[in-house]
Amino acid sequence: MESSESIYSLFQPTFGNRPEQYIGRDGVIEQFMSGLREPVGSRNRCTLFLGQRGMGKTALLLELSDRASKAGFVVARVTAHEGMPSAIIEQFQLNGSQFFKDEKRKLTGVTAGALGFSFGLTFSEAAERQYGFRAKMSLLCDKLEEKGKGALILVDEVRTSAAMREVASSYQELVGDRKNIAIAMAGLPHAVSSVLNDSVLTFLNRATKVHLGLISTQLIRAYYERAFKTADIAVSDDLLDRAALATRGFPYLMQLIGYYIIQYTGKGGTITDAIMDKAEKAATKDMEDNVFKPILTPLSNNDLTFLQALARCGETATISQLQAKLGKRGPAIQPYRKRLIDAGVIEAPRRGELVFAVPYLADYLLTLLK
């Protein structure tokens, strides 16, 4: 039986944190891992993961990092920022050093300069001074290849920047040089779209693009059942159904509801309707603060008016219904539609229809009208 402390780690509803078990993305993970087994330059070795806040992008990169490490790759995992190229080099040196513990002897003179390393994965003074990111990555790839290791770069919160251009363009050149390297990047839909439209990074349009959507509530139900059993918490089938359906397949909400249920029930307790009410209320408040407000804050007043009109249409809205709510005709709503789809706020499941991409966002928008 699990200790009282460990049952509270079954759910980790914090952005950037890793859940106890990553569910619902087996196909996505296997597709990328199969790319690592394919020849250098395979399309699946360069993957872009797109998803709104709370879709599990960071957790996915953490899972890929673990699996790739076990598959013979040294991993550099960073969050996009201007110092990213240097951070990637440091991560490869740190994480790859374990494979060079036998190289204690420091090389000197011409040999060190020629090889680019003084010992292990530490660059010689000349290499450190003269080489940039691309050259250092080439040297590291060659050195790791000596130990039968590949190199995997994982970039979270990807966005357009000079650093992103340097990393991505260097990756393209290293692939051209047949280095055993792969890259996966994750970000918000509008940020990834900006990267793909950058004139220097157009080659990324050939990368595998994965849109992280909702998870099956049946998978969530099965996970809840296992988790509550582990925590020695009793739950009826009806309340188990209610808990799973309340998530609407949203990964972050799955973590929130599970977390609050355990907090309010405790080890050896029984889930009741009252506990479910409290858990759902607490989870909704966290969704408002951590998902809805960050999504809506960058939007214009006109975008918000469009979304509130969509919310008043119900679960699914047709273009004609939306036009009637807004009092607009023809192509007038198309710029809003496109911009909000690109931002990952809404989706078009079928031609002429629109829905919200994030559960309960419509309900929240309607409360703002009151």
Salt bridges, closest charged atoms under 4 A:
GLU30 OE2 - ARG37 NH2 2.49
GLU63 OE1 - ARG18 NH2 2.60
GLU63 OE2 - ARG67 NE 2.98
ASP66 OD2 - ARG18 NH1 2.57
ASP102 OD2 - LYS147 NZ 3.67
GLU103 OE1 - LYS143 NZ 3.51
GLU128 OE2 - LYS136 NZ 2.65
ASP142 OD1 - LYS179 NZ 2.72
GLU173 OE1 - ARG134 NE 3.01
ASP177 OD2 - ARG134 NH2 2.31
ASP198 OD2 - ARG165 NH2 2.92
GLU225 OE1 - ARG221 NH1 3.91
ASP237 OD1 - ARG221 NH2 3.65
ASP241 OD1 - ARG221 NE 2.48
ASP273 OD1 - ARG242 NH1 3.32
ASP277 OD1 - ARG242 NH2 2.54
GLU280 OE2 - ARG242 NE 2.83
ASP289 OD2 - LYS285 NZ 2.54
ASP289 OD1 - LYS293 NZ 3.38
ASP303 OD1 - ARG339 NH2 2.88
ASP342 OD2 - LYS338 NZ 2.83
GLU353 OE1 - ARG350 NH2 2.89
